[in-house]
Structures are given as structure tokens and as C-alpha cells.
């Protein structure tokens, strides 16, 4: 409390204390970081606070004690709405205990089903505090070992980069390339690793990083295809790298044994024995846990640093005994002589670079244990980039030092000194009174020393040679240990994602750190196998290329993610550039060929093979990869570009809006339309949800994802578009007006024939026919599809629906149980029930352990469900008929009226599909009896200009013949219940009835359209005569004038025209040309 006190403070404080003790005015004491000054007054119901929530200024607030208590609580305590917190954004699959969820929008927005205050809250406002929920979220992280950026990343990367090359090959590289080009070689390698390090940092800071190292980074950036390919070869490369490093260690030990004459058997078998013992010890350290492994790495790093220091100290204390071996200490003449290159034995700059580059790798050693880092987003960038900087400076420093101290060739003979002073010395050794000219004249048969001839130059230069041997041991063992830890963890992450079947057993972890013990054993066995071979010269280039392939893809990941411009790509690490990353990826690919061209080709083949395999298997994962983002970006850009393209008849495509209802309720409808839209045009499945808005909106959100997945699973290239509307007509209008995007909009409405129109509510028929009128109003074409067995199988629920015929992808999710309370012939294009869920099939996926839906017969003989009746059996058979290969048969096209060519285009597109390629098109047209040949030739000419193949053209000259009396009588009997019979009623009654029931057929209307009615009846007779054996019939749809032809009469026309026929499509284009014979 600051400031002067008023005289009433004592009484006020006493009052508050008394009130608290008597529970009459509960208070909470809060500690504010703000500058708050309070003055308490004697008035028992008021407290005066003066001050500001920020420094400076005076504001006065008067609250009673209850109000003060309420408003001084933590923000968010009194509402169901959640304040922003990191826990709400954690990954669903995180192994961090129970996931803390924010309230859903429905919980905040929907009306309450319960009475106010029934659950202790009113209108969603008095909810549990967010902090209470957070209290329940207590991940069990006790005892889990996590590393910081130094121990977890910096140390590991330095140990992996400082390999055996540092001690036994760097001096030889300086001898071959000279100091200048050696620094350039180191610099070029550093450029590649630095760019890769920047890219790694960008990916690692673009969200929470889990275990899996390079595999996790690539797979979550580029997707499972690239990630799965790289993950497998990267894990294998690390496993074989264990053998490489252990064999390097064993070779060094065997050399020491050989020098002392203490070989156990022979060199090869000694390498195998020592290598096997070493890898067993390393396995024990790894299984002991990451904490022990980290301690071992620290010890090895200390030994390595001491060895490097030993060399540096040795360069300042040249001994006379070492001068015959070419070591003279720092000398400007030696520096100048060694600055330029002197390539020998067919070595070149690129061959030297290929030998050195593997020494610069190892930058992913820290990222490979990303799951064991306390803060990988911070640790990976800092540790990796700092390790690259330190190791590069050490490489450059040692290269310059050894090039300044040691000559290229030396005999090692103490007698090769120059006694008399020479005036024509051309070499640095000569100027230092040593004559090593015999090395140049005889190509060095007696020269075993110097940069060119001795791989142990660093041991010779060092102050204490055994420390260099210890450094070599440290470099090899630390790299082997890091690889032995990395390989199982990468492989464990790969197996957890189930990219490759059969590897899930290696996903299991043990202990508090989720150690992949099975992966350790597998890595141990692979390493032991290659150690026993003891010949790694062939496999070494492949392993180097495997590492480089992962570097290339990490760089490409950053470029790809930046190119996709996904809003989710926003790395916290800002020091990257997409084009530099692309250059890095290209450089990695070039270096692969520089190191070994055949190994590079083999790597590409392996990666491509694994990529194709994973792509073919289509793993069920969704990681928000940049591949997905770029797919969206390409679609968006092409859609925008397409919007600027004018329509042209040559580019016309049937883009269909199918009124399917639930897509899996009418598989035959979808498959028939899919036959002429697949890879050609747009296909949208429209579903109108009716009924209470609240229920319908919930169904919309769930159905959208469910049915789109269903379409994808069943390989239907279509989109699902649900809408809510008060009735079917409104919903259809919404879809026709708003479906699609830009030029990718429907131009054809497809509906199933309303088979039950005579039994249902005629208002539904009115709505159904009005959809046709609405479609024509917006210049849509209309297609009506009828199967005599029906289309709608949604009334069948319960047992698995697959018959003796082949299981169809589209019906395999539909489970059927016969419900005899509904008529089997019920078939509508859209669910008309008040709630769309009433007539939507209930999918039930019965999957085996592999996630595949098992194949079962149509009627389970052991099922307790009622058997299917004959009509339902036929319905199910018909629902899958378009999924089979169609035999040699006909597609009959009755092109009676010119609608722009859609009636002819659809059957042509159907015949281009593989299942329909054996079907032939027969064309039927109307004509005059005395001009049949002329009309046939004219149509043949037109079809040839349209480049549409046909098997026959039939001209029907008797279409206008009066139909049979019995068919006319059957038609009149069918429409009788729907006639108005106004001549038998009072005018007022007839008008009222017509107004209330506009679908009724008037006597005047029937007489006016008698000719058209007879035509439909006659056409049905001709269809039965000529096309009863066709696979499908495509026929011109008769058009009813809006406001003149009643719905009942029009439905009667469609009924009589299409009854008792093979599958028939009644087609009417929008009378804009969709065919052309111009080029």
C-alpha cells in the first residue's frame, strides 16, 4: 500500500476483517503488478479505490463489497468462453496426457436445452473457469530426460562433424589441393551444410517438433511420400554408418597392435573381433538411456578437444628429430610453397572435394533426437549453426597450420641434410638445409613422410602422439554412438506413422523416455552384419549419398513450403530464403554426383521407388504438408486464370449438379454420371437438408466431411455440396445459383426419376417438376435418369449388401436391413422427409485389422435379419450394374430434337471409358416415310463431321402414328386421380380447386396437348420395339411449357415414356451448341 492514509483506514480495515470472519462480505486478496492505490472509507458498503491500472493518472471507482469481489477475480472465471492458451493448440495425438479443449462454438452459441441455472450456469455464462480445466491437465513428465541446446545439439553435431577425416585425411587434402584450394573445399562444403542448417532451422521453428529428426522434418513439410522414402533410407544409412565408424575405430586399434606385434589372429579378423566388441559396448550405453549416452558424448568431446589442442601446441614446438619427416614449424616459405595445388595420382579438385565432404556432414545429429530436446525449436537452430561455425573454423585453422608447418615430401632420413650452403634452392626444405629432391626424381619410393605420403602427419606434429590416437578413437566412437541412437529413433517415428506395413512392432517404446529398444536391437544387428563383412569401401559412397539426399529434400522442403504460400508456413527463424534453399538442394544433388555418380543414380532410383510405393499405398495421414498447400495454390491460380477464358463450343464439358441426397443412397446414379464426367467435367453431389434448422446445420458439418471422404474412398471424382433449405425447390435453387467456382460451375442438372410420384404427396411432385423449370431458367441442361428397378436404396438398412456379383466400391459401405414398413419401390432423387436423416442410409464400416472392408455376400445366411424380398434384391443388383465392364451391346441414342448436341455428346463420352468401350452407338431419329434414305445420309454426314462413331442410324417414319388403344386407355387410367374435371364442377369450385391444387390436369389442357401425349405413348411403344436389349438408352427429354402444362401431366408423360425399359437417360440441353465440326 502506497500513499498517505486517511483517518478512516483503521475502521475500514476493521470492518473488512470483521466481515470476512463473519462470512458476510467475502473478499479475495489479489497481488497486482500494476500501480494501485486504494483508500478505504468508513462507509461499510463502499470502498474507494483511487489510482490507475497503469502508472500515472487518478481514476475513481465505487463498488460495493460484493461487486468488488466479483470484478477483481481472474478474467475468464465467470464464462464458458476460454481465454487464449497454448494448451488449446496442442496436437491431438500428443502423448501429453488429456488434451485441454476449448468450448465448441455450438456450446457457446446454441440454445440451451436445460433450464437456466440447472447446471449452475445461465446461458453459458457461469461456466467452470478455464484454470480449473487446466488444473486437470497435468502431463506426466516426471523423470523424463530432456536436453538443452548445448548437450543435445551442439555437442552431438560437433562430434559428428569432427570425424576421423580431421586427423588422417585433412593433411593429405592440403598436400594435394594446397592451402588455398583446401580452404575453398572446406568453404564449399560449409556453404552446403550452412544452407541446409538454415533450412533445418526454418522447418524446426515452424511449429512444435516431435521425435524423428530428418524424417519428421521432411514428412511434415513435403508429405508422407518424400518423408517415407527418406525416412527409411536415412535410418538405414545411420545404421550402416555405425559399422563404418566402428570399423574405422577397429582399424586404428589394429594398426597399433600391428606396430607392437600383438595381433590376435590377422588384420581382417582382428578388425571383426574388435568391431563386434565395440558395437556391443555402444549398444549397452544406448540401452542404458539417453542420459548415459549424453554423458559419454561429453567425455568423448573433451578427449577430442584435448587432441586438437595437443596438435595446436605441437605446431609451436618443432623438434629437430621431426625435421627429416618434413615438420619445420611455422615458416613463410613452406606456406607459400604449399598454398597452390599439386595434384598427383590422377587426383583432381573434385575428387579431393568428394573425399573431404563426408567430413562436413553430421549436421543433423542434434535434429535426429528432436524428441529428446527440451525446446527443439530453439535448440536446433542455435546448436546446429554454431556447430557448423566452430567446426569450420577448426578445419580451416588446422588446414592452414599444417600447410604452414609441414612440407609435401620428406624422406625421414636424418642424413638428407645440406652441409654446404646452396644458392639455387627452389624448395622450402632446401632453404631449411634439407635435401628431399630424391622424392621428386623417383616419385618418392623412399619418401614415406610429408603431407602427400603420411596420413599420420597430425600425430607426428602433435606434442604427445597418443592423444591424437585418443582423438581418433573419440571421433569414431562418438559418431558411431550418435548414429546408433539416431537410427532407432528415426525408424521408430517412421513406424509410428504406419507408412510401411509390417513395421509397426518397432514403434513401441519403453521406459520414461519411450526408448526404441527393438530399434536398438535391429540397428545393432545391421551394424554387426556390416562389421563382419569388414569391407565398406563399396557401401560408403552410397551412405554418403543417402545423407546428401536427405539434405537436398530438407532444402527443397523450405523452397516448396515458401512457394506454396501457405498461411501455416511462418517459421520463427527468419534468416532463410526460398531461393537460397533451392540452390542448396541443387548443390546437394550435384555433390552426390561429384562424390560418386553410380551411387547417386542408385540413390535416386531407391528414393523414387519408395516414393512411388508410398504414393500407391496412399497412407491415411494428414500433416498439412506443403504439397497439399501447393495443390491448393495451383487450383486457385488455375481457377482464377480460367475465369478469364471465354466459353467456346470446343471446350464445352458436361458439368453436372446431381441431386443425390446422401451420395451412398443412390450408387447407380453416381456411377452412371461418373461414366461421362470422370476426367472430363465437374461432378457435384447436391444434398438438400430440410427440417429444423438447428438439427440440419449440425448434419451439414458432419455430412460434408463424411460424404466427401466416402466419394474419395470409392474413387468418385466428385464434390459433395450440402445445403439447408425450407423445401427442396429452395435448396435446388441455392445449389444451381451458388455451386461451383468461377468457370468451374455446373451447367447440367441431373436428377433421378421420381418413381413413387403417384403414391406420395403431389406437392412433392410440384416441387420436383419446378426444379426442371428452375434449371431451364438459369440455362442449365437437364438429365433425368430412370432404372426400372429404382435408384434409392436408403430404405434398406442393417446387414451387409453384397451379392454373388462382384463387390462394388460404392455399395460396400452400405449396410442393409429390410424394413417392410416402407415400400420397396420408393425412389426419389432427394430425401423429402422433414429431417434429412430419416431417409439417409446409415453407413457402418466393418473393417478388419488392416483397415480394409471385408468382402461379404449380399445376404448373410447366418444373419438374423429378415431376407431380402425379390424387389429389393433386384434393386441391389441394379445399383451396381454400371460398375461392371459392359459387354458388347448398344447404346441407343434417340436424338429426336436438337438441344445443342448434349443428347449426342453424353453417350459418346460414355463410350470413351474403359468399361463401355465395347458398346456401339445406334442413333434413332424421326423422319418421313418417303425420305428415310435421305434423312439417314444427312444424319450420317452430320455425325461424321462431329467425328462420332456409330454402328447404325435408324430413321423412324411412324412416330406420329396413333398409339395402341390399350396404351391410351392405360394412360388415361393412370392420370384419372389427378384430373380436375372442371366441366363437371361449378366454375367457382373448379377455380378454387385449381388454385389450391395447381398440379391437377384440366380438361382443356388434356385436349390441348393430346398430340404430345400420344407422342410419348407412341415413343414408348417404339422404344420397347427397338431398344429393349440396349445397355442404356439416351433420349431427348420432352419440354413442358411453364405455366401451361401441369406437374401431374408432365410426370405422366415422363412415366409413360420411360416405363418398362432398360436404363434410360432423358436429356435436354440448354439449346446452346456443345458440338462443332469446325477446327
C-alpha positions, 0 to 999 in steps of 0.5 A: 500500500502506497500513499498517505492514509486517511483517518478512516483506514483503521475502521475500514480495515476493521470492518473488512476483517470483521466481515470476512470472519463473519462470512458476510462480505467475502473478499479475495486478496489479489497481488497486482503488478500494476500501480494501485492505490486504494483508500478505504472509507468508513462507509461499510458498503463502499470502498474507494479505490483511487489510482490507475491500472497503469502508472500515472493518472487518478481514476475513481471507482465505487463498488460495493463489497460484493461487486468488488469481489466479483470484478477483481477475480481472474478474467475468464472465471465467470464464462464458458468462453476460454481465454487464449492458451497454448494448451488449446493448440496442442496436437491431438495425438500428443502423448501429453496426457488429456488434451485441454479443449476449448468450448465448441462454438455450438456450446457457446452459441446454441440454445440451451436445452436445460433450464437456466441455472440447472447446471449452475450456469445461465446461458453459458455464462457461469461456466467452470473457469478455464484454470480449473480445466487446466488444473486437470491437465497435468502431463506426466513428465516426471523423470523424463530426460530432456536436453538443452541446446548445448548437450543435445545439439551442439555437442552431438553435431560437433562430434559428428562433424569432427570425424576421423577425416580431421586427423588422417585425411585433412593433411593429405587434402592440403598436400594435394589441393594446397592451402588455398584450394583446401580452404575453398573445399572446406568453404564449399562444403560449409556453404552446403551444410550452412544452407541446409542448417538454415533450412533445418532451422526454418522447418524446426521453428515452424511449429512444435517438433516431435521425435524423428529428426530428418524424417519428421522434418521432411514428412511434415513439410513435403508429405508422407511420400518424400518423408517415407522414402527418406525416412527409411533410407536415412535410418538405414544409412545411420545404421550402416554408418555405425559399422563404418565408424566402428570399423574405422575405430577397429582399424586404428586399434589394429594398426597399433597392435600391428606396430607392437606385434600383438595381433590376435589372429590377422588384420581382417579378423582382428578388425571383426573381433574388435568391431563386434566388441565395440558395437556391443559396448555402444549398444549397452550405453544406448540401452542404458538411456539417453542420459548415459549416452549424453554423458559419454558424448561429453567425455568423448568431446573433451578427449577430442578437444584435448587432441586438437589442442595437443596438435595446436601446441605441437605446431609451436614446438618443432623438434629437430628429430621431426625435421627429416619427416618434413615438420619445420614449424611455422615458416613463410616459405613452406606456406607459400610453397604449399598454398597452390595445388599439386595434384598427383595420382590422377587426383583432381579438385573434385575428387579431393572435394568428394573425399573431404565432404563426408567430413562436413556432414553430421549436421543433423545429429542434434535434429535426429533426437528432436524428441529428446530436446527440451525446446527443439525449436530453439535448440536446433537452430542455435546448436546446429549453426554454431556447430557448423561455425566452430567446426569450420573454423577448426578445419580451416585453422588446422588446414592452414597450420599444417600447410604452414608447418609441414612440407609435401615430401620428406624422406625421414632420413636424418642424413638428407641434410645440406652441409654446404650452403646452396644458392639455387634452392627452389624448395622450402626444405632446401632453404631449411638445409634439407635435401628431399629432391630424391622424392621428386626424381623417383616419385618418392619410393623412399619418401614415406613422410610429408603431407602427400605420403603420411596420413599420420602427419597430425600425430607426428606434429602433435606434442604427445602422439597418443592423444591424437590416437585418443582423438581418433578413437573419440571421433569414431566412437562418438559418431558411431554412438550418435548414429546408433541412437539416431537410427532407432529413433528415426525408424521408430517415428517412421513406424509410428506413422504406419507408412510401411506395413509390417513395421509397426512392432518397432514403434513401441517404446519403453521406459520414461523416455519411450526408448526404441529398444527393438530399434536398438536391437535391429540397428545393432544387428545391421551394424554387426552384419556390416562389421563382419563383412569388414569391407565398406569401401563399396557401401560408403559412397552410397551412405554418403549419398543417402545423407546428401539426399536427405539434405537436398529434400530438407532444402527443397522442403523450405523452397516448396513450403515458401512457394506454396504460400501457405498461411501455416508456413511462418517459421520463427527463424527468419534468416532463410530464403526460398531461393537460397534453399533451392540452390542448396538442394541443387548443390546437394544433388550435384555433390552426390554426383561429384562424390560418386555418380553410380551411387547417386543414380542408385540413390535416386532410383531407391528414393523414387521407388519408395516414393512411388510405393508410398504414393500407391499405398496412399497412407491415411495421414494428414500433416498439412504438408506443403504439397497439399498447400501447393495443390491448393495454390495451383487450383486457385491460380488455375481457377482464377486464370480460367475465369478469364477464358471465354466459353467456346463450343470446343471446350464445352464439358458436361458439368453436372449438379446431381441431386443425390441426397446422401451420395451412398443412397443412390450408387447407380446414379453416381456411377452412371454420371461418373461414366461421362464426367470422370476426367472430363467435367465437374461432378457435384453431389447436391444434398438438400437438408430440410427440417429444423434448422438447428438439427440440419446445420449440425448434419451439414458439418458432419455430412460434408466431411463424411460424404466427401471422404466416402466419394474419395474412398470409392474413387468418385471424382466428385464434390459433395455440396450440402445445403439447408433449405425450407423445401427442396425447390429452395435448396435446388435453387441455392445449389444451381445459383451458388455451386461451383467456382468461377468457370468451374460451375455446373451447367447440367442438372441431373436428377433421378426419376421420381418413381413413387410420384403417384403414391406420395404427396403431389406437392412433392411432385410440384416441387420436383417438376419446378426444379426442371423449370428452375434449371431451364431458367438459369440455362442449365441442361437437364438429365433425368435418369430412370432404372426400372428397378429404382435408384434409392436404396436408403430404405434398406438398412442393417446387414451387409449388401453384397451379392454373388456379383462382384463387390462394388466400391460404392455399395460396400459401405452400405449396410442393409436391413429390410424394413417392410414398413416402407415400400420397396419401390420408393425412389426419389432423387432427394430425401423429402422427409422433414429431417434429412436423416430419416431417409439417409442410409446409415453407413457402418464400416466393418473393417478388419485389422488392416483397415480394409472392408471385408468382402461379404455376400449380399445376404448373410445366411447366418444373419438374423435379419429378415431376407431380402424380398425379390424387389429389393434384391433386384434393386441391389443388383441394379445399383451396381450394374454400371460398375461392371465392364459392359459387354458388347451391346448398344447404346441407343441414342434417340436424338429426336430434337436438337438441344445443342448436341448434349443428347449426342455428346453424353453417350459418346463420352460414355463410350470413351471409358474403359468399361463401355468401350465395347458398346456401339452407338445406334442413333434413332431419329424421326423422319418421313416415310418417303425420305428415310434414305435421305434423312439417314445420309444427312444424319450420317454426314452430320455425325461424321463431321462431329467425328462420332462413331456409330454402328447404325442410324435408324430413321423412324417414319411412324412416330406420329402414328396413333398409339395402341388403344390399350396404351391410351386407355392405360394412360388415361387410367393412370392420370384419372386421380389427378384430373380436375374435371372442371366441366363437371364442377361449378366454375367457382369450385373448379377455380378454387380447386385449381388454385389450391391444387395447381398440379391437377390436369384440366380438361382443356389442357388434356385436349390441348396437348393430346398430340404430345401425349400420344407422342410419348405413348407412341415413343414408348411403344417404339422404344420397347420395339427397338431398344429393349436389349440396349445397355442404356438408352439416351433420349431427348427429354420432352419440354413442358411449357411453364405455366401451361402444362401441369406437374401431374401431366408432365410426370405422366408423360415422363412415366409413360415414356420411360416405363418398362425399359432398360436404363434410360437417360432423358436429356435436354440441353440448354439449346446452346451448341456443345458440338462443332465440326469446325477446327 
